[in-house]
Amino acid sequence: MEYNYQTKDTCSSNIKFDLEGDIVKNIVFTGGCNGNLKAMSVLVDGWTTDQIEEKCKGIQCGRRKTSCADQLAQAVRAAAEENK
């Protein structure tokens, strides 16, 4: 199922991804650091929601208390909870 998540306090504004069971695929960020986010999307494609949370949750960007990676962790958790 396709999910859209509006990010908070990051340069990216939205994260779109597919959730198949607990596997996250086809991650696309809108805005943000284009090259970095394309790379991160490819690297975590096919990971479970738990794996993404384990590696990305809590990462900060500069002085912000969140980052695009942290927002992805929050997005996949929200989608997993909705999918239950």
Number of C-alpha atoms within 10 A of each C-alpha: 11 13 14 16 18 12 21 13 13 19 14 19 15 20 20 18 22 20 20 14 12 18 18 24 20 14 22 17 22 15 13 16 12 11 9 10 19 14 11 15 20 13 10 19 17 19 14 19 23 15 16 22 20 11 13 19 18 16 16 16 15 8 7 10 12 18 24 28 22 21 26 25 22 20 23 27 17 14 21 19 9 8 12 6
